[in-house]
């Protein structure tokens, strides 16, 4: 039986926050378990070897270790057939593996965004993360790319490694509408029939555009007393959280912050939502955008190439054009319910068509059978 280790910084276990990366790792794990492999997931919330890590076993039990080094003492990395890296840490240890002359695991790098692209866009991407990613690309036997958009970027940035990379496009996990749960949510937050519900899902940080929302949402909430706005995600920048809590005090019945929701519960908020906001300044695929499209939300998206598939099924805002700013496009959606309905139908059709033709499970399984 093949033994596989998935390395990640997030995974949906218990009530711990998990974004798009964790969701993809979860689905990868399920595919490998279905193939009959012995799959372990190493979860490290901090990208340093000295911090605690957890190991998720095939039977869903969790083991805790005081550090990555403590994990290695109990789990010899050379006993794995594959090591699949989902982030950019521990390159020194993985480099030792490829230099070993005897039997050794294959190393796969399943990346989720190209950090050099983010750096070129002006983000404060730490150089050590950027360098580690490029080391991982060199170290890996194969590189798995999450979207057609990033595949094109990979070939542009790393043409020498084009023979290593394979495209296995991310997929979307869906959950059915739960009427009882939706009623509970509407009661909890005082949502009335005439209210317009909008949702932002993502970390509270500038790269996700959370600052754009926080800076411009107050005027919209003041003008439209029937607007209920939810921000859902982990705090990464405390100054943004302080601004958000200040706004919450000003609009206690309109603005809500939720750090974590179970994915099934999160989908019930999606089903309630009329307008989904993605203000992110950098995306490789965006699971949440596809999820909200599937749940019939009208999409309000930042002007990014990755969203081109939704360009005729969404309103797109620009950060450098006041006429097409976030707040002006949001206001337009609020005032035009017929447009919201029209856009939501188009976006849903696109997302459903994507999901119908997506072969993540088949392609991932085929890749492992051939490698």
C-alpha positions in Angstrom: 0.0 0.0 0.0 1.4 3.4 -1.0 2.0 5.8 1.9 1.4 9.5 1.2 2.1 12.6 3.3 0.3 15.8 2.5 1.9 19.0 4.0 -0.3 22.0 4.6 -0.8 25.1 6.8 -4.5 24.7 7.1 -7.1 21.9 7.0 -10.8 21.8 8.0 -10.6 19.9 11.3 -12.8 20.9 14.3 -13.5 24.6 14.5 -10.2 25.7 13.0 -10.4 28.2 10.1 -9.7 26.7 6.7 -9.6 28.7 3.4 -9.4 27.5 -0.2 -6.1 25.7 0.3 -7.4 23.6 3.2 -10.5 22.7 1.1 -8.3 21.5 -1.8 -6.1 19.4 0.5 -9.2 17.8 2.0 -10.5 16.8 -1.5 -7.0 15.6 -2.5 -7.0 13.4 0.7 -10.4 11.9 -0.1 -9.3 11.0 -3.6 -6.2 9.3 -2.3 -8.1 7.4 0.4 -10.6 6.2 -2.2 -7.7 4.8 -4.2 -6.8 2.7 -1.1 -3.6 4.7 -0.1 -2.4 5.2 3.4 -2.8 9.0 3.6 -1.5 11.3 6.4 -1.9 15.0 6.5 0.7 17.2 8.4 -0.9 20.4 9.5 1.3 23.3 10.6 -0.5 26.6 11.3 2.8 28.4 11.7 5.5 28.3 8.9 8.3 27.5 11.3 9.8 24.2 12.4 9.7 25.0 16.1 5.9 25.4 16.3 3.5 22.6 17.1 2.1 20.5 14.3 -0.7 18.0 14.0 -0.9 14.8 12.0 -4.3 13.6 10.6 -4.4 9.9 10.2 -6.5 7.9 7.7 -9.1 7.0 10.4 -9.5 10.8 11.1 -7.7 10.8 14.5 -5.3 13.6 15.2 -1.9 13.3 16.7 -0.1 16.4 18.1 3.7 17.0 18.1 5.6 19.8 19.8 7.4 20.6 16.5 8.2 19.4 13.0 11.4 18.0 14.4 9.4 16.0 17.0 7.2 14.7 14.2 10.2 13.6 12.2 11.6 11.6 15.1 8.4 9.5 15.2 7.7 9.5 11.4 10.6 8.8 9.1 10.0 10.8 5.9 11.8 8.1 3.9 8.9 5.7 4.7 6.5 7.6 2.5 6.1 6.9 -1.2 5.0 10.5 -1.9 5.3 13.8 -0.1 2.9 16.4 -1.4 3.8 19.9 -0.3 1.0 22.5 -0.3 3.0 25.4 1.0 6.6 26.6 1.0 8.3 25.5 4.2 10.9 22.9 5.2 12.7 23.1 1.8 16.0 22.1 3.5 14.6 18.8 4.7 13.0 18.0 1.4 16.2 18.9 -0.4 18.0 16.2 1.7 15.5 13.7 0.4 16.3 14.3 -3.3 20.0 14.1 -2.6 19.6 10.7 -1.0 21.0 7.8 -3.1 18.8 5.0 -1.9 15.0 4.5 -1.9 13.2 7.8 -1.4 9.8 9.3 -1.7 8.7 11.3 -4.8 8.1 15.0 -4.0 5.2 16.8 -5.5 4.6 20.5 -5.1 0.8 21.4 -5.3 0.9 25.2 -5.4 -2.0 27.5 -4.9 -0.7 30.8 -6.2 2.5 32.1 -7.8 4.2 34.4 -5.2 6.4 36.1 -7.7 3.3 37.3 -9.5 2.0 38.7 -6.3 5.3 40.4 -5.6 5.4 41.9 -9.0 1.9 43.3 -8.3 3.2 45.2 -5.4 2.3 43.0 -2.5 4.6 42.7 0.5 5.3 39.0 -0.1 8.2 38.0 2.2 11.3 37.2 0.2 11.9 34.0 2.1 8.5 32.7 1.1 9.1 33.7 -2.5 12.5 32.0 -2.5 11.2 28.9 -0.8 8.5 28.6 -3.5 11.1 28.7 -6.2 13.2 26.1 -4.3 10.1 23.9 -4.1 9.7 24.1 -7.9 13.3 23.1 -8.4 13.1 20.3 -5.7 9.8 18.7 -6.8 9.6 15.8 -9.2 6.3 17.2 -10.5 4.4 20.4 -9.9 0.6 20.5 -9.8 -1.1 23.7 -10.9 -4.6 24.7 -9.6 -6.1 26.7 -12.5 -5.6 27.5 -16.2 -4.9 31.1 -15.2 -2.0 30.1 -13.0 -0.8 27.5 -15.5 -0.3 30.2 -18.0 1.5 32.3 -15.4 3.7 29.4 -14.4 4.9 28.8 -18.0 5.6 32.6 -18.3 7.6 32.8 -15.0 9.2 29.4 -15.0 9.7 28.3 -18.6 12.6 26.0 -17.7 10.3 23.9 -15.5 7.4 23.6 -18.0 7.9 19.8 -18.4 7.4 19.4 -14.6 4.0 21.1 -14.4 0.6 19.5 -14.8 -2.8 21.2 -14.6 -5.3 19.7 -12.2 -7.9 22.4 -11.9 -9.5 22.9 -8.5 -13.0 21.7 -7.9 -15.9 22.9 -5.8 -17.5 21.0 -2.9 -21.3 21.8 -2.6 -23.8 21.5 0.2 -27.6 21.4 -0.2 -30.0 24.1 1.0 -31.2 23.5 4.6 -34.4 25.4 5.1 -34.4 24.9 8.8 -30.9 26.3 9.1 -31.6 29.2 6.9 -34.6 30.2 9.0 -32.4 30.0 12.1 -29.9 32.3 10.5 -32.6 34.9 9.5 -34.0 34.8 13.0 -30.6 35.2 14.6 -29.6 38.2 12.5 -33.1 39.8 12.2 -33.2 39.4 8.4 -36.5 40.5 6.9 -38.0 39.7 3.5 -37.3 43.2 2.1 -33.7 43.1 3.3 -30.7 42.7 0.9 -28.1 40.3 2.1 -24.5 40.6 1.0 -21.5 38.5 2.0 -17.7 38.8 1.9 -15.7 35.6 2.5 -11.9 35.7 3.0 -9.2 36.6 5.4 -9.2 40.2 6.8 -6.2 41.5 5.0 -5.3 43.9 2.3 -4.4 41.4 -0.3 -8.0 40.2 -0.1 -9.3 43.7 -0.5 -10.8 43.8 3.0 -9.6 47.4 3.5 -11.6 48.4 0.4 -14.8 47.0 1.8 -14.3 48.3 5.3 -13.5 51.8 4.0 -16.5 52.1 1.7 -19.2 50.0 3.3 -20.3 52.6 5.9 -21.9 55.0 3.3 -23.8 52.0 1.8 -25.1 50.9 5.1 -26.2 54.4 6.0 -28.0 54.9 2.7 -29.6 51.4 2.7 -31.0 50.5 6.1 -32.3 47.2 4.6 -28.7 46.1 3.7 -27.3 43.3 5.8 -23.6 42.7 5.3 -21.6 39.7 6.5 -17.8 39.5 6.6 -16.6 36.0 7.3 -12.9 35.0 7.7 -9.9 34.9 9.9 -8.2 38.2 11.1 -4.7 38.7 9.8 -4.4 42.4 10.1 -5.4 43.8 13.5 -5.8 47.4 12.3 -8.5 46.3 9.9 -10.3 44.3 12.6 -10.3 47.4 14.8 -11.9 49.5 12.0 -14.4 46.7 11.4 -15.4 46.5 15.1 -15.8 50.3 15.2 -18.2 50.0 12.2 -20.1 47.2 13.8 -20.9 49.5 16.8 -22.2 52.1 14.4 -24.3 49.5 12.5 -25.1 46.7 15.0 -28.1 45.4 13.1 -26.6 45.6 9.6 -22.9 44.6 9.8 -21.8 41.2 11.1 -18.4 39.6 11.5 -18.0 35.8 11.8 -14.6 34.4 12.2 -15.4 30.7 11.4 -18.3 28.7 10.0 -18.5 25.0 9.2 -18.7 24.6 5.4 -22.2 23.3 5.5 -23.4 26.3 7.6 -21.4 28.7 5.4 -23.3 27.5 2.4 -26.6 28.4 4.1 -25.4 32.0 4.3 -24.5 31.7 0.6 -28.1 30.6 -0.2 -29.4 33.7 1.8 -27.1 36.1 0.0 -28.2 38.4 -2.9 -24.8 39.9 -3.5 -21.4 38.2 -3.1 -18.4 40.5 -2.9 -14.9 39.4 -3.9 -12.7 42.5 -3.5 -9.5 40.4 -3.6 -6.4 41.9 -5.3 -4.9 38.5 -6.1 -6.6 35.2 -6.8 -5.6 31.9 -8.5 -9.0 30.3 -8.7 -11.4 31.5 -6.0 -13.5 28.7 -4.6 -15.8 31.1 -2.8 -16.7 32.9 -6.0 -17.7 29.6 -7.7 -19.6 28.5 -4.6 -21.6 31.7 -4.4 -22.4 31.6 -8.1 -23.7 28.0 -7.6 -25.9 29.4 -4.8 -27.4 32.1 -7.1 -25.7 35.2 -5.7 -25.1 38.2 -8.0 -21.3 38.6 -8.2 -19.5 41.9 -7.5 -15.8 41.2 -8.4 -12.6 43.1 -8.5 -11.1 43.6 -12.0 -8.8 40.6 -12.1 -8.0 38.4 -15.1 -8.8 35.2 -13.2 -12.5 36.3 -13.1 -12.7 36.6 -16.9 -15.0 33.5 -17.1 -17.6 35.6 -15.2 -17.0 38.9 -17.0 -20.5 38.8 -18.7 -22.2 37.4 -15.6 -21.0 39.9 -12.9 -20.5 43.5 -12.1 -16.8 44.3 -12.0 -15.3 47.2 -10.1 -12.1 49.1 -10.5 -9.9 50.6 -7.7 -8.7 53.4 -9.9 -12.0 54.6 -11.4 -14.5 56.4 -9.2 -17.3 55.8 -11.7 -16.7 52.1 -11.5 -15.6 52.0 -7.9 -16.6 49.3 -5.4 -19.3 51.5 -3.7 -20.8 52.7 -7.0 -21.1 49.2 -8.5 -22.5 47.9 -5.1 -25.0 50.7 -5.0 -26.1 49.8 -8.6 -26.7 46.2 -7.6 -28.7 47.2 -4.5 -31.0 49.5 -6.6 -31.6 47.1 -9.5 -33.1 43.8 -8.3 -33.8 42.6 -11.9 -30.2 43.0 -12.8 -29.2 41.0 -9.7 -31.5 38.2 -10.7 -30.2 38.3 -14.3 -26.5 38.2 -13.3 -27.1 35.5 -10.7 -28.7 33.2 -13.3 -25.8 33.8 -15.7 -23.1 33.2 -13.1 -24.9 30.1 -11.8 -25.0 28.7 -15.3 -21.3 29.3 -15.8 -20.4 27.7 -12.4 -22.6 24.7 -13.0 -21.1 24.1 -16.5 -17.6 24.3 -15.0 -18.5 21.8 -12.3 -20.1 19.5 -14.8 -16.9 19.4 -16.9 -14.5 19.5 -13.9 -12.4 16.3 -13.6 -10.4 17.0 -10.5 -11.0 13.6 -8.9 -10.5 11.7 -12.1 -7.3 13.6 -13.1 -5.8 13.4 -9.6 -6.5 9.7 -9.5 -5.0 9.2 -13.0 -1.9 11.2 -12.1 -1.1 8.9 -9.2 -1.8 5.7 -11.1 0.7 6.9 -13.8 3.3 8.2 -11.4 
